[in-house]
Every structure is written in structure tokens, then in C-alpha cells.
Amino acid sequence: MEMFNKQKTLTMRKKLIGQSCRLFYSDDPVKIVRARGQYLYDENGTKYLDCISNVHHVGHCHPAITKAAAAQMELLNTNTRFLHDNIVRYADRLAATLPDKLCVFYFVNSGSEANDLALRLARQYSRHEDVIVLDHAYHGHLTSLIDISPYKFRKLGGQKEWVHVAPLPDTYRGRYREDHPDPAQAYADTVKDLIEEVQKKGRKVFLLFRGDFAQRRGPDHTPHRILPEGCRARACGGGAVRGRRGAGGVRTGGHPLLGFQLQGEDFCPDIVTMGKPMGNGHPVACVATTQEVASAFTANGVEYFNTFGGNPVSCAIGLAVLDVIEEENLRGNARDVGARLRSLLQGLMAKHPLIGHVRGAGLFVGMELVTDREKRTRPARPPRSWSTG
């Protein structure tokens, strides 16, 4: 197939694709035509280190993933109402990475679908409506998720009365910083206070939605207690609490596969959604929950049906991703390389006042750029990325 030159591609995109669908580096977009591992290549063969993609968990075009996808696509891909081994094999493998109580799975095609289903599950289980979310959070592009995403709803219709926003547990720029005697508990108390305020209004919280979008600036570098505090909402008439995968998997290094597991072994949410990294670029996502929550959802008498969620190809790819993570020891690699990266960044911080702070877990690393370390002032415009070629 003939490849358009960059200018023609850009002209056609502006004509045919909705302008709200933005490009990276919009003043001079990069046209990427192939990828392998951690590298991207443009139409001129220029090689870029990919520090943007949050989907390709085991690297672009991993041969084991493309082989599994092609083999299953050649054999069968069909409606998920047909009985097939792949979906149960995949669910069984995922269950082995989770606490025992998270044992019922619903497969979908995207993180947005998964989060929307999590809302439905929790509402059906609790029979309540109010939700607590963290400030700056983004949970997906569906209307139901825009309603609970401060990152979006503040630019649109505003905050619904049943949505309550807790401060982001950020000890660098947030309400409670590293000089506070116990910032983790202070942030947890903000959730407790929100729950009490909601109850005084005669309402009940059914869900604490802990998303990962705000963490893309790097993980919170203090072990906060926001999720465990949200669990106490159950005793106050609330329902399920959920954590989202995004920071988990390979990136954080070490043993935990999912982000909520960084909260400690004694913590387990009632609903967990898993999205982007599961398929290494292929659209596959999942909701894991308890028998109790799933039974309440089934009891409403309305069938849940997803034509492609959990199809044979998606599950074959998901299984291959889990194989690669284990066979190539990617979690250990993220732990070791991430520690080295943070050490190098901290060395740069000692030399360059532009770097205000470095934090991270594994290869999930954040670096604050400032014009004034004491005031923690952000630069007016972030620097451009650079090419390794």
C-alpha cells in the first residue's frame, strides 16, 4: 500500500478526523510508521525512544504477542456467547494474580467500558448513588465517566450533586506535604470527612473511584491510605470500593501485578478494573469482582452481553502478555532498571536546579521540573521530547 507523505497525511487528517482528536506535538506532529520494543520510527527512519505510550506493556510488536494474535485469528474469532477455552484460561490466570475474593470476571474492550461496568455493578450492589473521586482524575470517555472525572467535567457541565471530590494525595504540591507529621493519614481523613458530610445530607456513598490518570505525573511518593479509608464506607451504608490498574503490571516492579496491591497485603477492593496494558496495544479490558457483588448484578434479571469482550483472539493475546511478563522477568527488570534510572535522575537533580523532585516505583517514575525549587514554580512550557537517533 502506498504511503502518503507527511504533509498529505496531515492535510487529510485535518479534513476527515474530528479536530477534538488531538495529536502529540501538534505544532509539528511526528508521523510514526513502525515500532519495535521501546522504539518508534518515523517515515524517514528516525528512531525515537518511546516515553509516551502507556499501552505497550511488554514492548511494541513483541514477537510472542503478534504470533499468538495471528495464530488465533487464523483459527477462530467469534461472538463470545460461544463456549471457548481461551476466556476461562485467561480468567484463571488473572485470578491467580489477585486476592481470592476477586474471583468473578467480566471481559470488555476498553478501560472506559470496564469503568462504566464497575459503576453499574457497584450501584446495583449498594442501591446508592454518591461517588467519591480524587481531584484531577480521569476515568474514561463515556458520559457516565465524564460525570465522575474532575479533569473533564470542570470544562463541561460541572460537578453533579452525587459526585464528591477528595484532594489528590500529593505530598509535593498538595494540601498536605512532606513536612506534615502524617500526610498519609491526613489525606485519608479527607475521605472520611467527605463520607460524613454526605451522610449529613441524607445520602450514602456507594463507591470510592480511585483512578490512575493523575498518577501519570509519577506515583505519589508517600504510602497514602485513601483506598483503605474508602473501604470503611461499607460500614456507613456504602458499597464497593475499586482500584484501577494502570500503575500496576510490569511498571511498578517487584511482586505486585496490580496498582492497588501497593497498598499492602491486607487491603482488597471489591471491584478492580484492568485496561490498556492487558493486550499490549490490542483492545482488551476486564472487571474483577467478588461473588457477592456479581450475584447482586445477576439478580436484577438483565443479561450483561458484550459481543467482543473476551473473544478468543483478545484472550490469546492477554495470555501471551502474561507469559512474556513471567518468562522475561519484566517486573524484576522494571525494579532494577527503575532504581538505576531514579539514581541517575537524582544525580542530575543535584546538578540542575530545573529538577525539583524525583519519585517513583519501578519504571513508574515522575520528575518535577521547576523554575524555583523553594516556590515549586512550574515552567511556562514543558520541554520537547528528543530523538535517540
C-alpha positions as CSV (number, residue, x, y, z in Angstrom):
1,M,0.0,0.0,0.0
2,E,1.4,3.4,-1.0
3,M,2.5,5.6,1.9
4,F,1.3,9.2,1.9
5,N,3.9,11.9,2.5
6,K,3.7,13.5,5.9
7,Q,2.0,16.7,4.7
8,K,-0.7,14.8,2.8
9,T,-1.4,12.6,5.8
10,L,-1.7,15.7,8.0
11,T,-4.0,17.5,5.4
12,M,-6.3,14.5,5.1
13,R,-6.4,14.1,8.9
14,K,-7.5,17.7,9.4
15,K,-10.2,17.3,6.8
16,L,-11.6,13.9,7.8
17,I,-10.9,13.4,11.5
18,G,-12.7,15.3,14.3
19,Q,-10.5,18.2,15.5
20,S,-11.0,17.3,19.1
21,C,-8.9,14.2,18.4
22,R,-5.6,15.8,19.0
23,L,-2.1,14.8,18.0
24,F,1.1,14.7,20.1
25,Y,3.3,17.7,19.2
26,S,0.5,19.4,17.3
27,D,2.8,22.2,16.0
28,D,5.0,19.6,14.3
29,P,3.4,16.1,14.5
30,V,5.6,13.1,14.4
31,K,4.5,10.5,11.8
32,I,5.2,7.1,13.2
33,V,5.2,4.2,10.7
34,R,6.6,1.3,12.7
35,A,7.8,0.3,16.1
36,R,9.7,-2.4,17.9
37,G,10.3,-2.9,21.6
38,Q,10.8,0.5,23.2
39,Y,11.5,2.4,20.0
40,L,9.3,4.2,17.4
41,Y,10.4,5.1,13.8
42,D,9.1,7.8,11.6
43,E,8.7,7.9,7.8
44,N,12.4,8.9,7.5
45,G,13.7,6.1,9.7
46,T,14.4,8.4,12.6
47,K,14.5,6.4,15.8
48,Y,12.7,7.7,18.9
49,L,12.7,6.3,22.5
50,D,9.0,5.9,23.3
51,C,8.4,7.6,26.7
52,I,4.7,8.3,26.0
53,S,2.9,5.1,25.3
54,N,1.1,3.7,28.3
55,V,-0.3,0.7,26.5
56,H,2.5,-1.5,25.1
57,H,3.3,-3.1,28.4
58,V,5.9,-5.6,27.1
59,G,7.1,-3.5,24.2
60,H,5.8,-2.7,20.7
61,C,5.2,-5.6,18.3
62,H,6.6,-8.2,20.7
63,P,7.0,-11.4,18.5
64,A,5.3,-13.6,21.1
65,I,2.3,-11.3,21.1
66,T,2.0,-11.0,17.3
67,K,2.4,-14.7,16.9
68,A,-0.3,-15.5,19.4
69,A,-2.7,-13.0,17.8
70,A,-2.1,-14.2,14.2
71,A,-2.4,-17.9,15.2
72,Q,-5.8,-17.4,16.9
73,M,-7.1,-15.0,14.3
74,E,-6.4,-17.6,11.6
75,L,-8.2,-20.3,13.6
76,L,-11.2,-18.5,15.1
77,N,-12.6,-15.2,16.4
78,T,-16.3,-15.1,17.1
79,N,-19.1,-13.9,19.3
80,T,-18.4,-14.5,23.0
81,R,-21.6,-16.4,23.5
82,F,-20.0,-19.5,22.1
83,L,-18.2,-21.7,24.6
84,H,-14.4,-21.4,24.2
85,D,-11.3,-22.3,26.3
86,N,-9.4,-19.1,26.0
87,I,-11.7,-16.9,28.1
88,V,-11.7,-19.4,31.1
89,R,-7.9,-20.0,30.8
90,Y,-7.3,-16.2,30.8
91,A,-9.7,-15.6,33.8
92,D,-8.0,-18.4,35.7
93,R,-4.5,-16.9,35.1
94,L,-5.7,-13.4,36.2
95,A,-7.4,-14.9,39.3
96,A,-4.0,-16.3,40.3
97,T,-2.6,-12.8,40.5
98,L,-5.4,-11.4,42.6
99,P,-6.7,-11.9,46.2
100,D,-9.0,-14.9,46.5
101,K,-12.2,-12.9,46.9
102,L,-11.8,-11.2,43.5
103,C,-12.9,-14.3,41.6
104,V,-15.6,-13.2,39.1
105,F,-14.6,-11.7,35.8
106,Y,-16.3,-9.6,33.1
107,F,-14.3,-9.0,29.9
108,V,-14.8,-5.9,27.8
109,N,-12.9,-4.0,25.1
110,S,-11.6,-0.8,26.9
111,G,-10.8,0.8,30.2
112,S,-13.8,3.1,29.7
113,E,-16.1,0.1,29.2
114,A,-14.6,-1.6,32.3
115,N,-15.1,1.5,34.5
116,D,-18.6,2.0,33.3
117,L,-19.4,-1.6,34.2
118,A,-17.8,-1.1,37.6
119,L,-20.2,1.8,38.2
120,R,-23.2,-0.4,37.3
121,L,-22.0,-3.3,39.5
122,A,-21.5,-1.0,42.5
123,R,-24.8,0.8,42.1
124,Q,-26.7,-2.5,41.7
125,Y,-25.0,-3.9,44.8
126,S,-25.3,-0.9,47.1
127,R,-28.5,0.7,45.8
128,H,-26.9,4.1,46.4
129,E,-25.7,6.8,44.0
130,D,-23.0,9.0,45.5
131,V,-19.4,8.6,44.4
132,I,-16.1,9.9,45.8
133,V,-13.3,10.5,43.3
134,L,-9.9,12.1,43.5
135,D,-9.2,15.5,42.2
136,H,-7.8,15.7,38.6
137,A,-8.9,12.1,38.0
138,Y,-9.9,10.9,34.5
139,H,-11.8,7.6,34.2
140,G,-12.8,7.3,30.6
141,H,-14.7,9.0,27.7
142,L,-18.2,7.6,28.3
143,T,-20.8,10.1,29.6
144,S,-21.1,8.1,32.9
145,L,-17.3,8.5,33.4
146,I,-17.0,12.1,32.3
147,D,-19.5,12.8,35.1
148,I,-17.0,11.4,37.7
149,S,-13.8,12.8,36.1
150,P,-12.9,16.3,37.5
151,Y,-10.2,16.5,34.8
152,K,-13.1,16.7,32.3
153,F,-16.4,17.8,34.0
154,R,-14.9,21.1,35.1
155,K,-14.6,22.0,31.4
156,L,-18.1,20.8,30.6
157,G,-21.4,20.7,32.6
158,G,-19.9,20.9,36.0
159,Q,-20.0,18.7,39.0
160,K,-23.1,16.6,39.7
161,E,-24.5,16.7,43.2
162,W,-23.8,13.0,43.7
163,V,-20.1,13.4,42.9
164,H,-17.7,14.3,45.7
165,V,-14.1,15.2,45.1
166,A,-11.3,14.4,47.5
167,P,-7.9,16.1,47.3
168,L,-5.2,14.2,45.4
169,P,-2.7,12.7,47.9
170,D,0.3,14.7,46.6
171,T,3.0,15.5,49.2
172,Y,5.0,17.6,46.7
173,R,2.3,20.1,45.6
174,G,-0.8,19.1,47.5
175,R,-2.7,20.2,50.6
176,Y,-0.5,18.1,52.9
177,R,3.2,18.0,52.0
178,E,6.3,16.1,53.2
179,D,6.7,18.5,56.2
180,H,3.3,17.3,57.6
181,P,3.7,14.8,60.5
182,D,1.5,12.2,58.9
183,P,0.4,13.2,55.4
184,A,-0.9,9.8,54.5
185,Q,-3.4,9.8,57.4
186,A,-4.3,13.4,56.7
187,Y,-5.3,12.6,53.1
188,A,-7.2,9.5,54.3
189,D,-9.1,11.8,56.8
190,T,-10.3,14.0,53.9
191,V,-12.2,10.9,52.5
192,K,-13.6,10.1,56.0
193,D,-14.8,13.8,56.3
194,L,-16.4,13.6,52.8
195,I,-18.3,10.5,53.8
196,E,-19.6,12.1,56.9
197,E,-20.7,15.3,55.0
198,V,-22.6,13.1,52.5
199,Q,-24.4,11.3,55.3
200,K,-25.4,14.5,57.0
201,K,-27.2,15.4,53.8
202,G,-29.2,12.1,54.0
203,R,-27.2,10.5,51.2
204,K,-24.9,7.5,51.1
205,V,-21.6,6.9,49.3
206,F,-21.6,3.7,47.3
207,L,-18.2,3.9,45.6
208,L,-14.7,5.3,46.0
209,F,-13.3,5.5,42.5
210,R,-9.5,5.5,42.6
211,G,-8.3,6.2,39.1
212,D,-4.7,6.4,37.9
213,F,-4.8,9.3,35.4
214,A,-3.4,11.8,37.9
215,Q,-0.6,9.4,38.7
216,R,0.8,9.7,35.2
217,R,2.9,12.5,36.6
218,G,4.6,9.8,38.6
219,P,3.3,7.9,41.7
220,D,2.5,9.5,45.0
221,H,5.7,9.1,46.9
222,T,4.1,8.5,50.3
223,P,2.2,5.4,51.2
224,H,-1.2,7.0,51.5
225,R,-4.4,5.3,52.9
226,I,-7.0,6.7,50.6
227,L,-8.3,3.3,49.4
228,P,-8.4,1.6,52.8
229,E,-10.3,4.6,54.3
230,G,-12.8,4.3,51.5
231,C,-13.4,0.7,52.4
232,R,-14.8,1.9,55.7
233,A,-17.6,3.5,53.7
234,R,-19.1,0.0,53.7
235,A,-19.8,0.2,57.4
236,C,-21.5,3.5,56.8
237,G,-24.0,2.2,54.3
238,G,-21.7,2.4,51.3
239,G,-20.9,-0.2,48.8
240,A,-18.0,-1.3,46.7
241,V,-14.6,0.3,46.5
242,R,-12.4,-0.2,43.5
243,G,-8.9,0.4,42.4
244,R,-7.7,0.7,38.8
245,R,-4.9,-1.0,37.1
246,G,-2.7,1.3,35.1
247,A,0.2,1.8,37.5
248,G,0.4,-1.9,38.1
249,G,1.6,-4.8,36.0
250,V,5.3,-4.5,34.9
251,R,5.8,-0.8,35.5
252,T,6.0,-0.7,39.3
253,G,8.5,-3.6,39.5
254,G,8.6,-6.2,42.2
255,H,5.8,-8.7,43.0
256,P,2.6,-6.7,42.8
257,L,0.9,-7.0,39.4
258,L,-1.9,-4.5,40.1
259,G,-1.6,-1.0,41.4
260,F,-3.9,-1.5,44.4
261,Q,-1.6,-4.2,45.7
262,L,1.0,-1.5,46.6
263,Q,-1.4,-0.5,49.4
264,G,-0.5,-3.7,51.3
265,E,-1.5,-7.3,51.6
266,D,-4.3,-6.6,54.0
267,F,-6.2,-4.4,51.5
268,C,-8.5,-5.6,48.8
269,P,-11.1,-3.6,47.0
270,D,-14.5,-5.1,46.0
271,I,-14.1,-4.2,42.3
272,V,-10.9,-3.9,40.2
273,T,-10.8,-2.7,36.6
274,M,-8.0,-3.6,34.3
275,G,-7.4,-1.9,31.0
276,K,-4.8,-0.7,28.5
277,P,-1.7,-2.8,29.3
278,M,-3.6,-6.2,29.2
279,G,-3.5,-6.5,25.5
280,N,-0.2,-4.7,24.7
281,G,-2.0,-2.5,22.3
282,H,-4.9,-4.8,21.4
283,P,-8.2,-3.6,22.8
284,V,-8.9,-5.8,25.8
285,A,-10.0,-4.9,29.4
286,C,-11.6,-6.5,32.3
287,V,-13.6,-6.1,35.6
288,A,-12.8,-8.4,38.5
289,T,-15.2,-8.5,41.5
290,T,-16.5,-10.6,44.3
291,Q,-19.2,-13.3,44.2
292,E,-21.4,-11.1,46.4
293,V,-21.2,-8.1,44.0
294,A,-21.6,-10.3,40.9
295,S,-24.6,-12.1,42.4
296,A,-26.4,-8.8,43.1
297,F,-25.7,-7.8,39.5
298,T,-27.1,-11.1,38.2
299,A,-30.2,-10.7,40.4
300,N,-31.5,-7.7,38.5
301,G,-32.6,-10.1,35.8
302,V,-30.9,-8.1,33.0
303,E,-28.4,-10.0,30.9
304,Y,-24.9,-8.5,30.5
305,F,-23.7,-9.1,27.0
306,N,-20.6,-7.9,25.2
307,T,-20.1,-9.2,21.7
308,F,-16.3,-8.9,21.6
309,G,-15.3,-8.7,25.3
310,G,-13.3,-11.8,26.0
311,N,-13.2,-13.0,22.4
312,P,-10.7,-15.8,21.5
313,V,-8.1,-13.5,19.9
314,S,-8.2,-11.0,22.8
315,C,-7.8,-13.7,25.4
316,A,-5.0,-15.4,23.4
317,I,-3.2,-12.0,23.3
318,G,-3.8,-11.5,27.1
319,L,-2.4,-14.9,27.9
320,A,0.7,-14.2,25.8
321,V,1.3,-10.9,27.6
322,L,1.2,-12.7,31.0
323,D,3.6,-15.3,29.6
324,V,6.1,-12.6,28.5
325,I,5.9,-10.8,31.8
326,E,6.9,-14.0,33.6
327,E,9.3,-15.5,31.1
328,E,11.3,-12.3,30.6
329,N,11.2,-11.3,34.3
330,L,9.9,-7.9,33.4
331,R,8.8,-7.0,36.9
332,G,12.3,-7.6,38.2
333,N,13.8,-5.7,35.3
334,A,11.5,-2.7,36.0
335,R,12.5,-2.8,39.6
336,D,16.3,-2.8,38.8
337,V,16.3,-0.5,35.8
338,G,13.9,1.8,37.6
339,A,16.1,2.1,40.6
340,R,19.1,2.9,38.3
341,L,17.0,5.5,36.4
342,R,15.9,7.2,39.6
343,S,19.5,7.2,40.9
344,L,20.7,8.9,37.7
345,L,17.8,11.4,37.8
346,Q,18.7,12.3,41.4
347,G,22.3,12.8,40.3
348,L,21.0,15.2,37.7
349,M,18.8,16.9,40.3
350,A,22.0,17.6,42.3
351,K,23.4,19.5,39.3
352,H,20.4,21.2,37.8
353,P,18.0,23.4,39.7
354,L,15.4,22.8,37.0
355,I,14.7,19.4,38.6
356,G,12.6,19.9,41.7
357,H,11.8,16.4,42.7
358,V,12.2,12.8,41.6
359,R,9.9,9.9,42.7
360,G,8.8,6.5,41.5
361,A,8.3,2.8,41.9
362,G,10.0,0.6,39.4
363,L,9.8,2.2,36.0
364,F,6.8,4.3,37.0
365,V,8.8,7.4,37.5
366,G,7.9,11.1,37.9
367,M,10.2,14.1,37.8
368,E,9.0,17.7,38.7
369,L,10.5,20.5,36.6
370,V,10.5,23.9,38.3
371,T,11.9,27.4,37.8
372,D,12.1,27.9,41.5
373,R,12.7,24.9,43.9
374,E,11.5,26.8,47.0
375,K,8.3,28.0,45.4
376,R,8.0,24.9,43.3
377,T,7.0,27.0,40.3
378,R,6.3,25.1,37.1
379,P,7.9,26.2,33.8
380,A,5.6,28.1,31.5
381,R,6.0,25.4,28.8
382,P,7.4,21.8,29.2
383,P,10.4,20.9,27.1
384,R,10.0,19.0,23.9
385,S,10.9,15.3,23.7
386,W,14.1,14.4,21.9
387,S,15.2,11.7,19.5
388,T,17.7,8.9,20.3
389,G,18.6,8.7,16.6
